[in-house]
């Protein structure tokens, strides 16, 4: 997991505290700031035109009870127990072949009008239930500067997992999370 140590924007310095899920701001640049080493998938965020276009994946199967429970659990954890999200990769087994299919299942579980507020649970659901994510994916959390708004998205195999998410391009990544075993 890589966290960008700081982002300077219009004279202010922004720091992301990953264990709390907070974006903090200060008026001056700290003396202990260092440059960040980015993941390979960061090149797709820096140059979105390099992304391949993912075909819209339709979810024809009805999600099982376990998947429905897991999606509700993610909503609860993201809303009330944020630090627990870091244990998710250790306890969940992937079910779907790729992130596009896992994302389509999440869209089937929750109405489209709620999806804008559910970016972190959706990204965690997609990443944790995709079989390819552990070897070919990165979950990003980005900040919309100068506000404190955050957004999460998944890039897997050079494609954005969510074909309906077009706001991710406005966000500067503050955390890049890969679940690869080193």
Secondary structure, DSSP 8 states (H G I E B T S, - for coil): -EE-S-EEETTEEEEEETTTTEEEEESS--TT-------TTHHHHHTGGGSB--------S---HHHHHHHHHHHHHHHH-GGGGGGHHHH----BSSHHHHHHHHHHHS-GGGGGG-HHHHHHHHHHHBTTHHHHEEEEEEEETTTTEEEEEEEETTEES-TT--SGGG-EEEEEE-----
